[in-house]
């Protein structure tokens, strides 16, 4: 796979990121290294390697699902820097590229 400017533009758009100048060059080099490494992995013979189903022999020990005391609505909002009636007020997080 060849890393082109169009590919960098496409990935940047999908990730909602903006790269300029040296950043684009560095990103292109990094992507080429990653793809080269993946090509090496694709070339390995894994026909005799058993699939790894679990990473360890440990078994999950779940706690019982029990109802416990929780904080009230007022307690949750008590230390909020800004609130509006029953809700937390936060700054806008949407950018121009949403």
N, CA, C and O atoms as CSV, one atom per row, in Angstrom:
chain,resi,resn,atom,element,x,y,z
A,1,UNK,N,N,0.841,-1.171,0.000
A,1,UNK,CA,C,0.000,0.000,0.000
A,1,UNK,C,C,0.890,1.239,0.000
A,1,UNK,O,O,1.848,1.334,0.767
A,2,UNK,N,N,0.566,2.154,-0.845
A,2,UNK,CA,C,1.336,3.384,-0.955
A,2,UNK,C,C,0.601,4.490,-0.195
A,2,UNK,O,O,-0.605,4.676,-0.357
A,3,UNK,N,N,1.343,5.214,0.629
A,3,UNK,CA,C,0.763,6.320,1.393
A,3,UNK,C,C,0.815,7.571,0.528
A,3,UNK,O,O,1.888,8.111,0.256
A,4,UNK,N,N,-0.346,8.017,0.106
A,4,UNK,CA,C,-0.437,9.199,-0.751
A,4,UNK,C,C,-1.004,10.374,0.043
A,4,UNK,O,O,-1.496,10.214,1.159
A,5,UNK,N,N,-0.923,11.544,-0.556
A,5,UNK,CA,C,-1.516,12.734,0.061
A,5,UNK,C,C,-3.024,12.559,0.201
A,5,UNK,O,O,-3.622,13.007,1.179
A,6,UNK,N,N,-3.633,11.900,-0.790
A,6,UNK,CA,C,-5.081,11.665,-0.732
A,6,UNK,C,C,-5.433,10.767,0.453
A,6,UNK,O,O,-6.444,10.986,1.120
A,7,UNK,N,N,-4.599,9.754,0.716
A,7,UNK,CA,C,-4.842,8.866,1.854
A,7,UNK,C,C,-4.714,9.642,3.166
A,7,UNK,O,O,-5.534,9.474,4.069
A,8,UNK,N,N,-3.699,10.480,3.272
A,8,UNK,CA,C,-3.520,11.287,4.481
A,8,UNK,C,C,-4.712,12.228,4.666
A,8,UNK,O,O,-5.199,12.403,5.783
A,9,UNK,N,N,-5.182,12.833,3.572
A,9,UNK,CA,C,-6.362,13.702,3.649
A,9,UNK,C,C,-7.579,12.921,4.129
A,9,UNK,O,O,-8.339,13.395,4.974
A,10,UNK,N,N,-7.758,11.722,3.585
A,10,UNK,CA,C,-8.909,10.886,3.943
A,10,UNK,C,C,-8.852,10.485,5.415
A,10,UNK,O,O,-9.848,10.600,6.130
A,11,UNK,N,N,-7.690,10.013,5.869
A,11,UNK,CA,C,-7.545,9.610,7.270
A,11,UNK,C,C,-7.719,10.807,8.204
A,11,UNK,O,O,-8.327,10.689,9.267
A,12,UNK,N,N,-7.189,11.944,7.807
A,12,UNK,CA,C,-7.336,13.162,8.611
A,12,UNK,C,C,-8.805,13.542,8.751
A,12,UNK,O,O,-9.266,13.920,9.828
A,13,UNK,N,N,-9.531,13.435,7.639
A,13,UNK,CA,C,-10.960,13.756,7.665
A,13,UNK,C,C,-11.714,12.789,8.575
A,13,UNK,O,O,-12.551,13.215,9.371
A,14,UNK,N,N,-11.425,11.494,8.465
A,14,UNK,CA,C,-12.105,10.500,9.296
A,14,UNK,C,C,-11.814,10.716,10.775
A,14,UNK,O,O,-12.697,10.553,11.618
A,15,UNK,N,N,-10.576,11.082,11.087
A,15,UNK,CA,C,-10.175,11.280,12.483
A,15,UNK,C,C,-10.484,12.696,12.977
A,15,UNK,O,O,-10.272,13.016,14.146
A,16,UNK,N,N,-10.982,13.531,12.077
A,16,UNK,CA,C,-11.257,14.935,12.394
A,16,UNK,C,C,-10.018,15.630,12.960
A,16,UNK,O,O,-10.085,16.356,13.953
A,17,UNK,N,N,-8.884,15.384,12.295
A,17,UNK,CA,C,-7.618,15.998,12.671
A,17,UNK,C,C,-7.092,16.807,11.501
A,17,UNK,O,O,-7.473,16.579,10.353
A,18,UNK,N,N,-6.221,17.744,11.797
A,18,UNK,CA,C,-5.639,18.571,10.751
A,18,UNK,C,C,-4.121,18.530,10.873
A,18,UNK,O,O,-3.569,18.824,11.934
A,19,UNK,N,N,-3.446,18.163,9.782
A,19,UNK,CA,C,-1.989,18.085,9.766
A,19,UNK,C,C,-1.459,19.051,8.718
A,19,UNK,O,O,-1.997,19.146,7.615
A,20,UNK,N,N,-0.395,19.766,9.075
A,20,UNK,CA,C,0.194,20.719,8.135
A,20,UNK,C,C,1.699,20.528,8.082
A,20,UNK,O,O,2.324,20.152,9.074
A,21,UNK,N,N,2.272,20.790,6.919
A,21,UNK,CA,C,3.721,20.826,6.738
A,21,UNK,C,C,4.471,19.628,7.261
A,21,UNK,O,O,4.278,18.506,6.792
A,22,UNK,N,N,5.340,19.872,8.247
A,22,UNK,CA,C,6.188,18.817,8.800
A,22,UNK,C,C,5.377,17.705,9.445
A,22,UNK,O,O,5.796,16.548,9.448
A,23,UNK,N,N,4.217,18.051,9.991
A,23,UNK,CA,C,3.364,17.030,10.603
A,23,UNK,C,C,2.908,16.015,9.559
A,23,UNK,O,O,2.888,14.812,9.820
A,24,UNK,N,N,2.544,16.505,8.380
A,24,UNK,CA,C,2.101,15.603,7.301
A,24,UNK,C,C,3.252,14.692,6.871
A,24,UNK,O,O,3.057,13.498,6.645
A,25,UNK,N,N,4.446,15.266,6.760
A,25,UNK,CA,C,5.608,14.470,6.360
A,25,UNK,C,C,5.905,13.398,7.403
A,25,UNK,O,O,6.172,12.246,7.058
A,26,UNK,N,N,5.859,13.779,8.677
A,26,UNK,CA,C,6.117,12.818,9.753
A,26,UNK,C,C,5.046,11.735,9.773
A,26,UNK,O,O,5.351,10.560,9.975
A,27,UNK,N,N,3.794,12.128,9.565
A,27,UNK,CA,C,2.700,11.157,9.537
A,27,UNK,C,C,2.880,10.178,8.382
A,27,UNK,O,O,2.663,8.977,8.545
A,28,UNK,N,N,3.275,10.685,7.223
A,28,UNK,CA,C,3.485,9.821,6.061
A,28,UNK,C,C,4.590,8.804,6.347
A,28,UNK,O,O,4.437,7.623,6.033
A,29,UNK,N,N,5.696,9.249,6.936
A,29,UNK,CA,C,6.793,8.329,7.267
A,29,UNK,C,C,6.344,7.284,8.280
A,29,UNK,O,O,6.663,6.103,8.143
A,30,UNK,N,N,5.597,7.722,9.301
A,30,UNK,CA,C,5.113,6.784,10.320
A,30,UNK,C,C,4.165,5.750,9.716
A,30,UNK,O,O,4.263,4.561,10.018
A,31,UNK,N,N,3.253,6.204,8.866
A,31,UNK,CA,C,2.321,5.273,8.225
A,31,UNK,C,C,3.059,4.272,7.343
A,31,UNK,O,O,2.709,3.092,7.315
A,32,UNK,N,N,4.077,4.737,6.625
A,32,UNK,CA,C,4.861,3.834,5.780
A,32,UNK,C,C,5.580,2.788,6.624
A,32,UNK,O,O,5.655,1.623,6.232
A,33,UNK,N,N,6.116,3.193,7.790
A,33,UNK,CA,C,6.770,2.232,8.689
A,33,UNK,C,C,5.772,1.201,9.202
A,33,UNK,O,O,6.061,0.005,9.234
A,34,UNK,N,N,4.599,1.676,9.603
A,34,UNK,CA,C,3.570,0.774,10.134
A,34,UNK,C,C,3.130,-0.219,9.070
A,34,UNK,O,O,3.018,-1.415,9.339
A,35,UNK,N,N,2.882,0.271,7.871
A,35,UNK,CA,C,2.441,-0.612,6.789
A,35,UNK,C,C,3.543,-1.594,6.423
A,35,UNK,O,O,3.263,-2.758,6.136
A,36,UNK,N,N,4.799,-1.140,6.428
A,36,UNK,CA,C,5.923,-2.045,6.163
A,36,UNK,C,C,6.007,-3.147,7.203
A,36,UNK,O,O,6.251,-4.306,6.866
A,37,UNK,N,N,5.806,-2.794,8.460
A,37,UNK,CA,C,5.822,-3.793,9.529
A,37,UNK,C,C,4.671,-4.774,9.362
A,37,UNK,O,O,4.850,-5.976,9.560
A,38,UNK,N,N,3.501,-4.284,9.003
A,38,UNK,CA,C,2.352,-5.170,8.793
A,38,UNK,C,C,2.610,-6.114,7.616
A,38,UNK,O,O,2.199,-7.274,7.652
A,39,UNK,N,N,3.283,-5.625,6.582
A,39,UNK,CA,C,3.637,-6.487,5.451
A,39,UNK,C,C,4.566,-7.611,5.901
A,39,UNK,O,O,4.439,-8.748,5.444
A,40,UNK,N,N,5.509,-7.288,6.806
A,40,UNK,CA,C,6.394,-8.331,7.349
A,40,UNK,C,C,5.582,-9.372,8.114
A,40,UNK,O,O,5.811,-10.572,7.967
A,41,UNK,N,N,4.642,-8.917,8.923
A,41,UNK,CA,C,3.803,-9.850,9.683
A,41,UNK,C,C,2.960,-10.715,8.755
A,41,UNK,O,O,2.777,-11.906,9.008
A,42,UNK,N,N,2.447,-10.121,7.688
A,42,UNK,CA,C,1.645,-10.885,6.729
A,42,UNK,C,C,2.472,-11.959,6.038
A,42,UNK,O,O,1.927,-12.967,5.589
A,43,UNK,N,N,3.778,-11.756,5.948
A,43,UNK,CA,C,4.647,-12.724,5.294
A,43,UNK,C,C,5.033,-13.903,6.167
A,43,UNK,O,O,5.619,-14.864,5.669
A,44,UNK,N,N,4.721,-13.859,7.462
A,44,UNK,CA,C,5.085,-14.951,8.367
A,44,UNK,C,C,4.205,-16.173,8.150
A,44,UNK,O,O,3.012,-16.058,7.868
A,45,UNK,N,N,4.820,-17.354,8.288
A,45,UNK,CA,C,4.072,-18.607,8.186
A,45,UNK,C,C,3.521,-18.949,9.567
A,45,UNK,O,O,4.279,-19.293,10.475
A,46,UNK,N,N,2.233,-18.855,9.721
A,46,UNK,CA,C,1.595,-19.154,11.004
A,46,UNK,C,C,0.729,-20.405,10.921
A,46,UNK,O,O,-0.144,-20.620,11.762
A,47,UNK,N,N,0.972,-21.225,9.911
A,47,UNK,CA,C,0.118,-22.398,9.702
A,47,UNK,C,C,0.196,-23.396,10.852
A,47,UNK,O,O,-0.767,-24.124,11.091
A,48,UNK,N,N,1.312,-23.449,11.565
A,48,UNK,CA,C,1.439,-24.411,12.659
A,48,UNK,C,C,1.304,-23.762,14.036
A,48,UNK,O,O,1.626,-24.384,15.048
A,49,UNK,N,N,0.841,-22.542,14.079
A,49,UNK,CA,C,0.656,-21.844,15.350
A,49,UNK,C,C,-0.793,-22.020,15.788
A,49,UNK,O,O,-1.726,-21.724,15.042
A,50,UNK,N,N,-0.960,-22.511,17.020
A,50,UNK,CA,C,-2.305,-22.707,17.554
A,50,UNK,C,C,-2.934,-21.348,17.874
A,50,UNK,O,O,-2.246,-20.432,18.324
A,51,UNK,N,N,-4.230,-21.225,17.644
A,51,UNK,CA,C,-4.894,-19.960,17.986
A,51,UNK,C,C,-4.865,-19.717,19.491
A,51,UNK,O,O,-4.999,-20.648,20.285
A,52,UNK,N,N,-4.692,-18.476,19.866
A,52,UNK,CA,C,-4.688,-18.096,21.273
A,52,UNK,C,C,-6.094,-17.623,21.623
A,52,UNK,O,O,-6.545,-16.569,21.174
A,53,UNK,N,N,-6.774,-18.427,22.436
A,53,UNK,CA,C,-8.149,-18.096,22.781
A,53,UNK,C,C,-8.192,-17.182,23.994
A,53,UNK,O,O,-8.933,-16.199,24.005
A,54,UNK,N,N,-7.401,-17.497,25.018
A,54,UNK,CA,C,-7.369,-16.693,26.230
A,54,UNK,C,C,-5.936,-16.253,26.497
A,54,UNK,O,O,-4.992,-16.997,26.229
A,55,UNK,N,N,-5.775,-15.050,27.022
A,55,UNK,CA,C,-4.441,-14.532,27.307
A,55,UNK,C,C,-3.856,-15.127,28.581
A,55,UNK,O,O,-2.635,-15.163,28.738
A,56,UNK,N,N,-4.710,-15.596,29.498
A,56,UNK,CA,C,-4.217,-16.177,30.740
A,56,UNK,C,C,-5.179,-17.268,31.192
A,56,UNK,O,O,-6.264,-17.440,30.636
A,57,UNK,N,N,-4.755,-17.987,32.203
A,57,UNK,CA,C,-5.583,-19.060,32.748
A,57,UNK,C,C,-6.556,-18.541,33.805
A,57,UNK,O,O,-7.391,-19.296,34.302
A,58,UNK,N,N,-6.453,-17.273,34.144
A,58,UNK,CA,C,-7.310,-16.690,35.178
A,58,UNK,C,C,-8.772,-16.702,34.742
A,58,UNK,O,O,-9.091,-16.603,33.557
A,59,UNK,N,N,-9.641,-16.826,35.724
A,59,UNK,CA,C,-11.077,-16.804,35.476
A,59,UNK,C,C,-11.641,-15.558,36.147
A,59,UNK,O,O,-11.259,-15.221,37.268
A,60,UNK,N,N,-12.544,-14.882,35.463
A,60,UNK,CA,C,-13.161,-13.695,36.056
A,60,UNK,C,C,-13.983,-14.087,37.273
A,60,UNK,O,O,-14.759,-15.041,37.240
A,61,UNK,N,N,-13.798,-13.339,38.330
A,61,UNK,CA,C,-14.598,-13.547,39.537
A,61,UNK,C,C,-15.488,-12.323,39.696
A,61,UNK,O,O,-15.031,-11.249,40.087
A,62,UNK,N,N,-16.738,-12.501,39.392
A,62,UNK,CA,C,-17.675,-11.392,39.448
A,62,UNK,C,C,-18.274,-11.258,40.840
A,62,UNK,O,O,-18.482,-12.255,41.531
A,63,UNK,N,N,-18.547,-10.040,41.243
A,63,UNK,CA,C,-19.222,-9.830,42.516
A,63,UNK,C,C,-20.721,-9.969,42.287
A,63,UNK,O,O,-21.201,-9.847,41.160
A,64,UNK,N,N,-21.447,-10.222,43.357
A,64,UNK,CA,C,-22.893,-10.303,43.245
A,64,UNK,C,C,-23.437,-8.918,42.930
A,64,UNK,O,O,-22.929,-7.907,43.413
A,65,UNK,N,N,-24.467,-8.894,42.120
A,65,UNK,CA,C,-25.102,-7.641,41.752
A,65,UNK,C,C,-26.130,-7.302,42.826
A,65,UNK,O,O,-27.235,-7.843,42.850
A,66,UNK,N,N,-25.738,-6.396,43.709
A,66,UNK,CA,C,-26.606,-6.034,44.818
A,66,UNK,C,C,-26.904,-4.541,44.784
A,66,UNK,O,O,-26.071,-3.734,44.370
A,67,UNK,N,N,-28.086,-4.196,45.218
A,67,UNK,CA,C,-28.470,-2.790,45.282
A,67,UNK,C,C,-27.780,-2.164,46.481
A,67,UNK,O,O,-27.863,-2.675,47.598
A,68,UNK,N,N,-27.100,-1.056,46.238
A,68,UNK,CA,C,-26.408,-0.346,47.303
A,68,UNK,C,C,-26.856,1.108,47.302
A,68,UNK,O,O,-27.436,1.591,46.330
A,69,UNK,N,N,-26.581,1.794,48.399
A,69,UNK,CA,C,-26.927,3.206,48.485
A,69,UNK,C,C,-26.125,3.977,47.439
A,69,UNK,O,O,-24.933,3.735,47.247
A,70,UNK,N,N,-26.785,4.884,46.783
A,70,UNK,CA,C,-26.149,5.717,45.777
A,70,UNK,C,C,-26.331,7.171,46.190
A,70,UNK,O,O,-27.123,7.479,47.081
A,71,UNK,N,N,-25.600,8.053,45.544
A,71,UNK,CA,C,-25.770,9.464,45.880
A,71,UNK,C,C,-27.071,9.967,45.264
A,71,UNK,O,O,-27.529,9.463,44.239
A,72,UNK,N,N,-27.641,10.953,45.900
A,72,UNK,CA,C,-28.883,11.531,45.391
A,72,UNK,C,C,-28.566,12.498,44.256
A,72,UNK,O,O,-27.414,12.853,44.009
A,73,UNK,N,N,-29.611,12.900,43.592
A,73,UNK,CA,C,-29.475,13.851,42.492
A,73,UNK,C,C,-28.855,15.157,42.999
A,73,UNK,O,O,-27.953,15.711,42.371
A,74,UNK,N,N,-29.345,15.635,44.132
A,74,UNK,CA,C,-28.819,16.887,44.705
A,74,UNK,C,C,-27.360,16.748,45.120
A,74,UNK,O,O,-26.575,17.679,44.946
A,75,UNK,N,N,-26.992,15.589,45.669
A,75,UNK,CA,C,-25.596,15.366,46.062
A,75,UNK,C,C,-24.679,15.370,44.844
A,75,UNK,O,O,-23.557,15.872,44.905
A,76,UNK,N,N,-25.161,14.810,43.746
A,76,UNK,CA,C,-24.354,14.764,42.525
A,76,UNK,C,C,-24.100,16.166,41.988
A,76,UNK,O,O,-23.009,16.458,41.498
A,77,UNK,N,N,-25.093,17.022,42.080
A,77,UNK,CA,C,-24.960,18.382,41.545
A,77,UNK,C,C,-24.341,19.370,42.530
A,77,UNK,O,O,-24.007,20.490,42.144
A,78,UNK,N,N,-24.184,18.986,43.774
A,78,UNK,CA,C,-23.744,19.911,44.823
A,78,UNK,C,C,-22.423,20.611,44.479
A,78,UNK,O,O,-22.314,21.822,44.668
A,79,UNK,N,N,-21.432,19.890,43.985
A,79,UNK,CA,C,-20.114,20.478,43.708
A,79,UNK,C,C,-19.907,20.853,42.248
A,79,UNK,O,O,-18.787,21.154,41.836
A,80,UNK,N,N,-20.970,20.837,41.471
A,80,UNK,CA,C,-20.841,21.193,40.055
A,80,UNK,C,C,-20.496,22.673,39.938
A,80,UNK,O,O,-21.156,23.508,40.556
A,81,UNK,N,N,-19.463,23.016,39.147
A,81,UNK,CA,C,-19.104,24.426,38.987
A,81,UNK,C,C,-20.254,25.235,38.385
A,81,UNK,O,O,-20.483,26.383,38.765
A,82,UNK,N,N,-20.970,24.626,37.445
A,82,UNK,CA,C,-22.122,25.282,36.829
A,82,UNK,C,C,-23.221,24.245,36.686
A,82,UNK,O,O,-22.973,23.095,36.324
A,83,UNK,N,N,-24.434,24.672,36.976
A,83,UNK,CA,C,-25.568,23.765,36.802
A,83,UNK,C,C,-26.764,24.571,36.334
A,83,UNK,O,O,-26.843,25.781,36.546
A,84,UNK,N,N,-27.684,23.883,35.699
A,84,UNK,CA,C,-28.901,24.503,35.193
A,84,UNK,C,C,-30.042,23.587,35.598
A,84,UNK,O,O,-30.277,22.561,34.961
A,85,UNK,N,N,-30.736,23.951,36.636
A,85,UNK,CA,C,-31.828,23.144,37.163
A,85,UNK,C,C,-31.293,21.773,37.568
A,85,UNK,O,O,-30.584,21.659,38.568
A,86,UNK,N,N,-31.619,20.747,36.816
A,86,UNK,CA,C,-31.213,19.382,37.168
A,86,UNK,C,C,-30.039,18.870,36.340
A,86,UNK,O,O,-29.783,17.666,36.331
A,87,UNK,N,N,-29.323,19.742,35.651
A,87,UNK,CA,C,-28.293,19.293,34.724
A,87,UNK,C,C,-26.959,19.987,34.990
A,87,UNK,O,O,-26.917,21.113,35.485
A,88,UNK,N,N,-25.868,19.291,34.651
A,88,UNK,CA,C,-24.542,19.896,34.666
A,88,UNK,C,C,-24.424,20.806,33.453
A,88,UNK,O,O,-24.899,20.454,32.373
A,89,UNK,N,N,-23.805,21.959,33.609
A,89,UNK,CA,C,-23.520,22.854,32.483
A,89,UNK,C,C,-22.046,22.697,32.140
A,89,UNK,O,O,-21.180,22.813,33.007
A,90,UNK,N,N,-21.774,22.434,30.879
A,90,UNK,CA,C,-20.394,22.284,30.427
A,90,UNK,C,C,-20.176,23.158,29.204
A,90,UNK,O,O,-21.138,23.517,28.525
A,91,UNK,N,N,-18.912,23.510,28.906
A,91,UNK,CA,C,-18.651,24.298,27.700
A,91,UNK,C,C,-18.931,23.470,26.451
A,91,UNK,O,O,-18.895,22.240,26.480
A,92,UNK,N,N,-19.207,24.162,25.367
A,92,UNK,CA,C,-19.410,23.475,24.091
A,92,UNK,C,C,-18.160,22.694,23.727
A,92,UNK,O,O,-17.043,23.170,23.928
A,93,UNK,N,N,-18.348,21.495,23.192
A,93,UNK,CA,C,-17.210,20.688,22.764
A,93,UNK,C,C,-17.226,20.442,21.266
A,93,UNK,O,O,-16.272,19.888,20.720
A,94,UNK,N,N,-18.276,20.837,20.608
A,94,UNK,CA,C,-18.344,20.676,19.154
A,94,UNK,C,C,-17.490,21.729,18.486
A,94,UNK,O,O,-17.515,22.903,18.856
A,95,UNK,N,N,-16.728,21.287,17.490
A,95,UNK,CA,C,-15.896,22.225,16.759
A,95,UNK,C,C,-16.500,22.543,15.415
A,95,UNK,O,O,-17.623,22.137,15.113
A,96,UNK,N,N,-15.758,23.264,14.617
A,96,UNK,CA,C,-16.250,23.659,13.297
A,96,UNK,C,C,-16.299,22.493,12.321
A,96,UNK,O,O,-16.947,22.595,11.280
A,97,UNK,N,N,-15.622,21.373,12.637
A,97,UNK,CA,C,-15.555,20.240,11.716
A,97,UNK,C,C,-16.494,19.113,12.116
A,97,UNK,O,O,-16.273,17.975,11.703
A,98,UNK,N,N,-17.504,19.374,12.881
A,98,UNK,CA,C,-18.408,18.321,13.357
A,98,UNK,C,C,-19.321,17.856,12.268
A,98,UNK,O,O,-20.149,16.973,12.492
